[in-house]
Amino acid sequence: MYNYLSFIFVGIIINSLLAIYLKDFNIDKYLPLDSNKKTIKILRLIYNRFMRIWLQSSKFMIIYSTIFLIICLVMSKLCLFFIKN
């Protein structure tokens, strides 16, 4: 159980760091010039939603997830130690 939680916390940390890295990224430079298409609008919506969600509290989420990742790993090792002995 603790291993699954540690994967979730690693995913949260990666998404937060990715949002910080992509903060100054201009997505319009990489999209086609015809911006009236529905797929272009959907891509912009997904990108803007991702950035808004992960940038609002990225520092808090990184610290929180790192602490709980360490707790999950320690608990996992303790459980394995007690099972083994």
Secondary structure, DSSP 8 states (H G I E B T S, - for coil): -HHHHHHHHHHHHHHHHHHHHTTT--GGGTS-S-TTSHHHHHHHHHHHHHHHHHHHTHHHHHHHHHHHHHHHHHHHHHHHHHHH-
